[in-house]
């Protein structure tokens, strides 16, 4: 999936988050990945940039961005 599609998916699923907040979340996760954190995705990550990987993890819901998680209705 393209970066633009992933970004749109995240922002659509989290209406309380804006693109600047998403950029900060991707940046923080990218730093973690660059400093040795393992990916939560089950894909070959050798040829994927850390920032793209971070965005994919957030889009798949594997990384929760604190303060921007939509509350589920009962």
N, C-alpha and C positions, 0 to 999 in steps of 0.2 A: 504494500500500500504506500502511496506517496505521502510525503511529509504533510502536504496541504490537507490531504484526506484525513490523516491521523489527527492533525490539529483541529479540524472541523468536528471530528467525532468526539474528541475530549470536551471541546467547548459546548457541543450540543448536549452531551450527557451531564455536564456540570454548568448549568446556566449562571450560577453564582460566581464562577471563575471567569476572569477576563484573560485576554491573550498575554498580557504582561505578567500576570501571576503564573500562568502556565510556563512562560519563558523562565521565570525564576525557579519553578519546580524542576523543569528539565535541566537547568543549569546545575542545580544541587545534586540531582541524580547522576548527571554526567561526571561531576567531580568525584562522586563515590565510585563510579565505574572505572574512572581513570586511576583511582588510588587503590584498585585491587578488589573491589566488591564484585561478586559474581552476578551474572544476569539471572533474572527470574524467568526468562523465556527459554523454551526448549528448542532453540534454533542454533545453527552454527554462527557464532558471533565474530568469527575471524575477519570477515569482510564487511562488517557493518560499523559505521561510525558510532562512537559512544553517545553522541547527542541523539542520533536516530534511534538507537537502542533504548535510551531513556524515554523518549517520546512513545515508542512502541509499548514499553512496559506500563506507562501511565494510561495509554489508550486502552490497553487490555485489562486495566483495573488491578494489575499486579502490584502497583505502587500507589499507595493512598496518600493524597496530598492533604495534610492536616488543615482543617479549617474550611475546606472546600468540598467535603463529601456531602452529597445530597442525603437528607434524612428520608428513610423509607417510611411510607405511610402504613399504618396498621390496618 
